[in-house]
Amino acid sequence: MDLSKRKQSSKDFLDLFFPIHYLVGMQIEDALKCGVLTRQQACLLWTIHTRGTDGKKMRRKDIAHALASWYEVTSSAISKSLRALSKPPLNLITMVEDPENGREKFVVLTPRGVQFVESMMRNGTAFVETMVERLSDDEIRSGIHFLARVTEIHHELASEATAKRKPKGGGAAKPKELS
């Protein structure tokens, strides 16, 4: 493919991505919310499920870092969501002290939280199935491959950007001397 077609493809991807992100993505989030949670709470539970130890336990600071990469969200907003998830009527998580660091907390799904996350996954899967059932086997394979590859490239680019921001030599940058 020549350069001009590649540039046009980038524009075409953008024209498709933005509505998919906001229209389809929001509908998936709505399915995951189960009519009970906020978007942020659904993403918080999703993060524990997909990145946490056994899908049930994760450091609070790691949750905050993950959500900050998705949303413009403050630590206090995350704390508010965590409190709501830990209290009645939800009772989906509990906070436990890290035995290795008393200042750090783990967020752990309660048995009720595990069941709720399972229902989130069922709802999300059922919603996506309504679209997948209209695709051919080849479109399904190609779509999964494409999304996996785009995700892989995103992680590569993020790692490269992080590496560029780190000072060379492994230590902190030395302050400039005053003349």
Accessible surface in RSA format (square Angstrom, percent):
REM  Atomic radii and reference values for relative SASA: ProtOr
REM  Chains: A
REM  Algorithm: Lee & Richards
REM  Probe-radius: 1.40
REM  Slices: 20
REM RES _ NUM      All-atoms   Total-Side   Main-Chain    Non-polar    All polar
REM                ABS   REL    ABS   REL    ABS   REL    ABS   REL    ABS   REL
RES MET A   1   153.58  79.5  76.35  50.5  77.23 183.9  86.60  73.6  66.98  88.7
RES ASP A   2    82.67  57.9  68.80  68.5  13.87  32.8  45.64 107.4  37.04  36.9
RES LEU A   3   126.15  70.3 117.89  84.3   8.25  20.7 119.45  83.9   6.70  18.0
RES SER A   4    76.82  64.9  65.20  87.0  11.62  26.8  51.84 110.4  24.98  35.0
RES LYS A   5   128.82  62.8 125.47  77.0   3.35   8.0  70.54  63.5  58.28  62.1
RES ARG A   6   148.17  62.2 145.70  74.3   2.47   5.9  35.03  47.9 113.14  68.6
RES LYS A   7   134.90  65.8 126.04  77.3   8.87  21.1  74.15  66.7  60.75  64.7
RES GLN A   8    91.02  50.9  87.24  63.8   3.78   9.0  42.67  90.8  48.35  36.7
RES SER A   9    32.54  27.5  30.72  41.0   1.82   4.2  16.82  35.8  15.72  22.0
RES SER A  10    73.28  61.9  63.82  85.2   9.46  21.8  35.79  76.2  37.48  52.5
RES LYS A  11   113.03  55.1 107.56  66.0   5.47  13.0  85.75  77.2  27.28  29.1
RES ASP A  12    64.15  44.9  62.50  62.2   1.65   3.9  23.66  55.7  40.50  40.4
RES PHE A  13   109.03  54.5 107.85  66.8   1.17   3.1 107.89  65.4   1.14   3.3
RES LEU A  14   109.21  60.8 105.29  75.3   3.92   9.9 108.38  76.1   0.83   2.2
RES ASP A  15    75.26  52.7  59.13  58.9  16.13  38.1  30.37  71.5  44.89  44.8
RES LEU A  16   111.74  62.2 110.86  79.3   0.88   2.2 111.27  78.1   0.47   1.3
RES PHE A  17   114.50  57.3 112.41  69.6   2.09   5.4 114.48  69.4   0.02   0.1
RES PHE A  18   118.42  59.2 118.42  73.3   0.00   0.0 118.42  71.8   0.00   0.0
RES PRO A  19    58.17  42.4  52.60  47.9   5.57  20.2  58.06  47.9   0.11   0.7
RES ILE A  20    92.51  52.6  91.54  68.2   0.96   2.3  92.31  66.5   0.20   0.5
RES HIS A  21    84.30  46.1  76.55  53.2   7.75  19.8  52.16  53.8  32.14  37.4
RES TYR A  22    99.94  46.7  96.54  54.9   3.40   8.8  56.45  42.4  43.49  53.6
RES LEU A  23   119.05  66.3 115.76  82.8   3.29   8.3 118.25  83.0   0.80   2.1
RES VAL A  24    38.79  25.5  38.79  35.1   0.00   0.0  38.79  33.7   0.00   0.0
RES GLY A  25    22.73  28.0   0.00   N/A  22.73  28.0  21.45  58.9   1.28   2.9
RES MET A  26    66.83  34.6  66.71  44.2   0.12   0.3  57.18  48.6   9.65  12.8
RES GLN A  27    92.71  51.8  89.39  65.3   3.32   7.9  21.28  45.3  71.43  54.2
RES ILE A  28    50.46  28.7  50.46  37.6   0.00   0.0  50.46  36.3   0.00   0.0
RES GLU A  29    39.21  22.5  39.21  29.7   0.00   0.0  11.04  21.3  28.17  23.0
RES ASP A  30    66.19  46.4  57.24  57.0   8.96  21.2  26.08  61.4  40.11  40.0
RES ALA A  31    22.16  20.4   9.35  14.4  12.81  29.1  21.20  29.8   0.96   2.6
RES LEU A  32    16.60   9.2  16.60  11.9   0.00   0.0  16.60  11.7   0.00   0.0
RES LYS A  33    43.23  21.1  43.23  26.5   0.00   0.0  10.31   9.3  32.92  35.1
RES CYS A  34    34.32  26.0  10.12  11.3  24.19  56.9  18.80  47.6  15.52  16.7
RES GLY A  35    80.95  99.8   0.00   N/A  80.95  99.8  42.37 116.3  38.58  86.4
RES VAL A  36    83.73  55.1  51.78  46.9  31.94  77.0  58.08  50.5  25.64  69.6
RES LEU A  37     8.64   4.8   0.00   0.0   8.64  21.7   0.96   0.7   7.68  20.7
RES THR A  38    75.17  53.5  69.71  70.7   5.46  13.0  73.87  99.2   1.30   2.0
RES ARG A  39    68.60  28.8  65.55  33.4   3.05   7.3  29.75  40.7  38.86  23.5
RES GLN A  40    36.10  20.2  34.48  25.2   1.62   3.9  14.07  29.9  22.03  16.7
RES GLN A  41    12.79   7.2  12.79   9.3   0.00   0.0   0.09   0.2  12.70   9.6
RES ALA A  42     1.74   1.6   1.26   1.9   0.48   1.1   1.74   2.5   0.00   0.0
RES CYS A  43     9.54   7.2   8.64   9.6   0.90   2.1   0.90   2.3   8.64   9.3
RES LEU A  44     0.00   0.0   0.00   0.0   0.00   0.0   0.00   0.0   0.00   0.0
RES LEU A  45     0.00   0.0   0.00   0.0   0.00   0.0   0.00   0.0   0.00   0.0
RES TRP A  46    84.09  33.7  84.09  40.7   0.00   0.0  69.41  37.0  14.68  23.8
RES THR A  47     1.76   1.3   1.34   1.4   0.42   1.0   0.54   0.7   1.22   1.8
RES ILE A  48     0.00   0.0   0.00   0.0   0.00   0.0   0.00   0.0   0.00   0.0
RES HIS A  49    68.55  37.5  57.84  40.2  10.71  27.4  34.79  35.9  33.76  39.3
RES THR A  50    70.55  50.2  34.01  34.5  36.55  87.1  36.32  48.8  34.24  51.8
RES ARG A  51   127.38  53.5  94.27  48.1  33.11  78.8  39.35  53.8  88.03  53.4
RES GLY A  52    14.35  17.7   0.00   N/A  14.35  17.7   1.40   3.8  12.95  29.0
RES THR A  53    88.56  63.0  77.13  78.2  11.43  27.2  53.73  72.2  34.83  52.6
RES ASP A  54   126.96  88.9  91.50  91.1  35.46  83.8  34.55  81.3  92.41  92.2
RES GLY A  55    14.63  18.0   0.00   N/A  14.63  18.0   8.22  22.5   6.41  14.4
RES LYS A  56    97.59  47.6  97.59  59.9   0.00   0.0  44.47  40.0  53.13  56.6
RES LYS A  57    75.47  36.8  75.27  46.2   0.20   0.5  24.27  21.8  51.20  54.5
RES MET A  58    18.29   9.5  14.09   9.3   4.21  10.0  18.29  15.6   0.00   0.0
RES ARG A  59    76.35  32.1  74.33  37.9   2.02   4.8   4.54   6.2  71.81  43.5
RES ARG A  60    41.90  17.6  41.90  21.4   0.00   0.0  21.63  29.6  20.27  12.3
RES LYS A  61   118.20  57.7 111.81  68.6   6.39  15.2  63.12  56.8  55.08  58.7
RES ASP A  62    60.03  42.1  57.05  56.8   2.98   7.1  12.88  30.3  47.16  47.0
RES ILE A  63     0.00   0.0   0.00   0.0   0.00   0.0   0.00   0.0   0.00   0.0
RES ALA A  64    18.39  16.9  17.27  26.7   1.12   2.5  17.59  24.8   0.80   2.1
RES HIS A  65   138.45  75.7 132.19  91.9   6.26  16.0  88.30  91.0  50.15  58.4
RES ALA A  66     3.13   2.9   2.28   3.5   0.85   1.9   3.00   4.2   0.13   0.4
RES LEU A  67     0.16   0.1   0.16   0.1   0.00   0.0   0.16   0.1   0.00   0.0
RES ALA A  68    56.78  52.2  37.58  58.0  19.19  43.7  37.87  53.3  18.91  50.1
RES SER A  69    81.50  68.9  40.52  54.1  40.97  94.4  45.77  97.5  35.73  50.1
RES TRP A  70   119.88  48.1  84.59  40.9  35.29  82.9  72.50  38.7  47.39  76.9
RES TYR A  71    62.62  29.2  54.70  31.1   7.92  20.6  60.80  45.7   1.82   2.2
RES GLU A  72   188.54 108.2 146.09 110.5  42.46 101.1  68.91 133.3 119.63  97.7
RES VAL A  73    27.92  18.4   4.31   3.9  23.61  56.9   8.11   7.0  19.81  53.7
RES THR A  74    86.58  61.6  79.90  81.0   6.68  15.9  80.91 108.7   5.67   8.6
RES SER A  75    70.25  59.4  60.70  81.0   9.55  22.0  42.54  90.6  27.72  38.8
RES SER A  76    81.08  68.5  70.91  94.6  10.18  23.4  52.43 111.7  28.65  40.1
RES ALA A  77    34.09  31.3  28.09  43.3   6.00  13.7  32.96  46.4   1.13   3.0
RES ILE A  78     2.24   1.3   2.24   1.7   0.00   0.0   2.24   1.6   0.00   0.0
RES SER A  79    31.24  26.4  29.26  39.0   1.98   4.6  15.68  33.4  15.56  21.8
RES LYS A  80   143.53  70.0 142.41  87.4   1.12   2.7  85.80  77.2  57.73  61.5
RES SER A  81     9.80   8.3   7.53  10.1   2.27   5.2   2.25   4.8   7.54  10.6
RES LEU A  82     4.10   2.3   3.78   2.7   0.31   0.8   3.99   2.8   0.10   0.3
RES ARG A  83   123.97  52.0 122.52  62.5   1.45   3.5  51.12  69.9  72.85  44.1
RES ALA A  84    42.66  39.2  30.89  47.7  11.77  26.8  39.33  55.4   3.33   8.8
RES LEU A  85     0.00   0.0   0.00   0.0   0.00   0.0   0.00   0.0   0.00   0.0
RES SER A  86    37.09  31.3  20.33  27.1  16.76  38.6   8.82  18.8  28.27  39.6
RES LYS A  87   112.07  54.7 111.14  68.2   0.93   2.2  66.43  59.8  45.65  48.6
RES PRO A  88   104.00  75.8  85.98  78.4  18.01  65.5  86.17  71.1  17.83 110.8
RES PRO A  89   111.22  81.1 101.59  92.6   9.62  35.0 107.30  88.6   3.92  24.3
RES LEU A  90    20.95  11.7  20.95  15.0   0.00   0.0  20.95  14.7   0.00   0.0
RES ASN A  91    56.82  39.2  55.59  53.7   1.24   3.0  18.19  43.8  38.64  37.3
RES LEU A  92     0.76   0.4   0.76   0.5   0.00   0.0   0.76   0.5   0.00   0.0
RES ILE A  93     3.77   2.1   0.00   0.0   3.77   9.1   0.00   0.0   3.77  10.2
RES THR A  94    57.92  41.2  55.67  56.4   2.25   5.4  31.10  41.8  26.82  40.5
RES MET A  95    69.42  35.9  45.34  30.0  24.08  57.3  45.34  38.5  24.08  31.9
RES VAL A  96    62.23  40.9  57.45  52.0   4.78  11.5  62.23  54.1   0.00   0.0
RES GLU A  97   105.22  60.4  87.88  66.5  17.35  41.3  21.66  41.9  83.57  68.2
RES ASP A  98     4.35   3.0   3.65   3.6   0.70   1.7   0.00   0.0   4.35   4.3
RES PRO A  99   123.97  90.4  81.72  74.5  42.25 153.6  91.84  75.8  32.13 199.7
RES GLU A 100   158.03  90.7 119.67  90.5  38.36  91.3  47.61  92.1 110.42  90.2
RES ASN A 101    59.67  41.1  54.04  52.2   5.63  13.6  19.45  46.8  40.22  38.9
RES GLY A 102    45.69  56.3   0.00   N/A  45.69  56.3  21.72  59.6  23.97  53.7
RES ARG A 103   220.66  92.6 188.08  95.9  32.58  77.6  85.40 116.7 135.27  82.0
RES GLU A 104    20.49  11.8  19.42  14.7   1.07   2.5   2.89   5.6  17.60  14.4
RES LYS A 105    76.66  37.4  75.53  46.3   1.13   2.7  48.66  43.8  28.00  29.8
RES PHE A 106    23.69  11.9  23.69  14.7   0.00   0.0  23.69  14.4   0.00   0.0
RES VAL A 107     0.00   0.0   0.00   0.0   0.00   0.0   0.00   0.0   0.00   0.0
RES VAL A 108    33.56  22.1  33.56  30.4   0.00   0.0  33.56  29.2   0.00   0.0
RES LEU A 109    11.40   6.3   1.95   1.4   9.45  23.8   1.95   1.4   9.45  25.4
RES THR A 110    27.08  19.3  24.38  24.7   2.70   6.4  27.08  36.4   0.00   0.0
RES PRO A 111   114.03  83.1 106.94  97.5   7.09  25.8 112.47  92.9   1.56   9.7
RES ARG A 112   126.89  53.3 122.82  62.6   4.07   9.7  40.17  54.9  86.72  52.6
RES GLY A 113     0.00   0.0   0.00   N/A   0.00   0.0   0.00   0.0   0.00   0.0
RES VAL A 114    33.04  21.7  32.24  29.2   0.80   1.9  32.72  28.4   0.32   0.9
RES GLN A 115   123.30  68.9 119.72  87.5   3.58   8.5  33.35  71.0  89.95  68.2
RES PHE A 116    31.52  15.8  27.02  16.7   4.51  11.7  31.18  18.9   0.35   1.0
RES VAL A 117     3.49   2.3   3.49   3.2   0.00   0.0   3.49   3.0   0.00   0.0
RES GLU A 118    87.60  50.3  84.31  63.8   3.29   7.8  32.43  62.7  55.16  45.0
RES SER A 119    27.85  23.5  27.68  36.9   0.17   0.4  23.52  50.1   4.33   6.1
RES MET A 120     0.00   0.0   0.00   0.0   0.00   0.0   0.00   0.0   0.00   0.0
RES MET A 121    37.71  19.5  35.49  23.5   2.22   5.3  26.71  22.7  11.00  14.6
RES ARG A 122   150.58  63.2 142.60  72.7   7.98  19.0  77.13 105.4  73.46  44.5
RES ASN A 123    59.49  41.0  54.49  52.7   5.00  12.0   8.69  20.9  50.80  49.1
RES GLY A 124     6.01   7.4   0.00   N/A   6.01   7.4   6.01  16.5   0.00   0.0
RES THR A 125    75.69  53.8  69.43  70.4   6.27  14.9  48.86  65.6  26.83  40.6
RES ALA A 126    53.13  48.9  48.66  75.1   4.47  10.2  50.07  70.5   3.06   8.1
RES PHE A 127    49.66  24.8  44.63  27.6   5.03  13.1  49.08  29.8   0.58   1.6
RES VAL A 128    54.07  35.6  54.07  48.9   0.00   0.0  54.07  47.0   0.00   0.0
RES GLU A 129    96.08  55.2  95.44  72.2   0.65   1.5  33.21  64.2  62.87  51.3
RES THR A 130    69.30  49.3  66.47  67.4   2.83   6.7  60.60  81.4   8.70  13.1
RES MET A 131    67.43  34.9  64.22  42.5   3.21   7.6  43.18  36.7  24.24  32.1
RES VAL A 132    50.99  33.6  50.33  45.6   0.66   1.6  50.33  43.7   0.66   1.8
RES GLU A 133   131.84  75.7  93.12  70.5  38.72  92.2  42.02  81.3  89.82  73.3
RES ARG A 134   203.52  85.5 168.25  85.8  35.28  84.0  62.15  84.9 141.37  85.7
RES LEU A 135    79.92  44.5  65.26  46.7  14.66  36.9  66.60  46.8  13.32  35.9
RES SER A 136    57.27  48.4  44.19  59.0  13.08  30.1  50.42 107.4   6.85   9.6
RES ASP A 137    98.84  69.2  92.74  92.3   6.10  14.4  18.76  44.2  80.07  79.9
RES ASP A 138    91.09  63.8  89.52  89.1   1.57   3.7  25.60  60.2  65.49  65.3
RES GLU A 139    90.08  51.7  82.06  62.1   8.01  19.1  33.68  65.1  56.40  46.0
RES ILE A 140    46.82  26.6  43.76  32.6   3.06   7.4  46.50  33.5   0.33   0.9
RES ARG A 141   149.51  62.8 142.63  72.7   6.88  16.4  74.43 101.7  75.07  45.5
RES SER A 142    60.75  51.3  52.14  69.6   8.61  19.8  37.32  79.5  23.43  32.8
RES GLY A 143    28.96  35.7   0.00   N/A  28.96  35.7  28.80  79.0   0.16   0.4
RES ILE A 144   116.11  66.1 112.92  84.1   3.19   7.7 114.64  82.5   1.48   4.0
RES HIS A 145   126.07  68.9 120.91  84.0   5.16  13.2  81.07  83.6  45.00  52.4
RES PHE A 146    84.30  42.2  82.76  51.3   1.54   4.0  84.30  51.1   0.00   0.0
RES LEU A 147   115.25  64.2 114.13  81.6   1.12   2.8 114.49  80.4   0.76   2.0
RES ALA A 148    59.45  54.7  45.45  70.1  14.00  31.8  53.86  75.8   5.59  14.8
RES ARG A 149    99.78  41.9  97.43  49.7   2.35   5.6  35.59  48.6  64.20  38.9
RES VAL A 150    68.79  45.3  67.78  61.4   1.01   2.4  68.17  59.2   0.61   1.7
RES THR A 151    70.63  50.2  67.29  68.2   3.35   8.0  45.60  61.3  25.03  37.8
RES GLU A 152    89.12  51.2  82.97  62.8   6.15  14.7  30.81  59.6  58.31  47.6
RES ILE A 153    66.78  38.0  66.78  49.7   0.00   0.0  66.78  48.1   0.00   0.0
RES HIS A 154   110.62  60.5 107.77  74.9   2.85   7.3  64.52  66.5  46.10  53.6
RES HIS A 155   102.27  55.9  99.68  69.3   2.58   6.6  69.20  71.3  33.06  38.5
RES GLU A 156    81.34  46.7  75.29  57.0   6.06  14.4  37.45  72.4  43.89  35.8
RES LEU A 157   106.04  59.1 101.70  72.8   4.35  10.9 102.06  71.7   3.98  10.7
RES ALA A 158    46.40  42.7  36.40  56.2  10.00  22.8  44.69  62.9   1.72   4.5
RES SER A 159    73.17  61.8  62.57  83.5  10.61  24.4  36.44  77.6  36.73  51.5
RES GLU A 160    94.81  54.4  90.62  68.6   4.19  10.0  38.17  73.8  56.64  46.2
RES ALA A 161    39.63  36.4  35.40  54.6   4.23   9.6  38.91  54.8   0.71   1.9
RES THR A 162    55.17  39.2  55.06  55.8   0.12   0.3  39.64  53.2  15.53  23.5
RES ALA A 163    66.27  60.9  49.85  76.9  16.43  37.4  53.11  74.8  13.16  34.9
RES LYS A 164   176.16  85.9 142.66  87.5  33.50  79.8  94.54  85.1  81.62  86.9
RES ARG A 165   175.31  73.6 143.37  73.1  31.95  76.1  77.21 105.5  98.10  59.5
RES LYS A 166   134.11  65.4 123.44  75.7  10.66  25.4  71.01  63.9  63.09  67.2
RES PRO A 167    65.51  47.7  47.30  43.1  18.22  66.2  58.76  48.5   6.76  42.0
RES LYS A 168   199.92  97.5 169.79 104.2  30.13  71.7 120.34 108.3  79.58  84.8
RES GLY A 169    85.86 105.9   0.00   N/A  85.86 105.9  44.43 121.9  41.42  92.8
RES GLY A 170    80.24  98.9   0.00   N/A  80.24  98.9  41.37 113.5  38.87  87.1
RES GLY A 171    41.26  50.9   0.00   N/A  41.26  50.9  37.52 103.0   3.74   8.4
RES ALA A 172    96.93  89.1  64.44  99.4  32.49  73.9  70.66  99.5  26.27  69.6
RES ALA A 173    79.53  73.1  53.22  82.1  26.31  59.8  60.32  84.9  19.21  50.9
RES LYS A 174   187.49  91.5 162.83  99.9  24.66  58.7 107.06  96.4  80.43  85.7
RES PRO A 175   122.68  89.4  99.78  91.0  22.90  83.2 111.15  91.8  11.53  71.6
RES LYS A 176   193.49  94.4 168.70 103.5  24.79  59.0 118.68 106.8  74.81  79.7
RES GLU A 177   168.10  96.5 137.65 104.1  30.45  72.5  56.77 109.8 111.33  90.9
RES LEU A 178   176.83  98.5 146.24 104.6  30.59  76.9 148.03 104.0  28.80  77.5
RES SER A 179   162.74 137.5  84.95 113.4  77.79 179.2  81.75 174.1  81.00 113.5
END  Absolute sums over single chains surface
CHAIN  1 A    13320.7      11308.9       2011.8       8146.2       5174.5
END  Absolute sums over all chains
TOTAL         13320.7      11308.9       2011.8       8146.2       5174.5
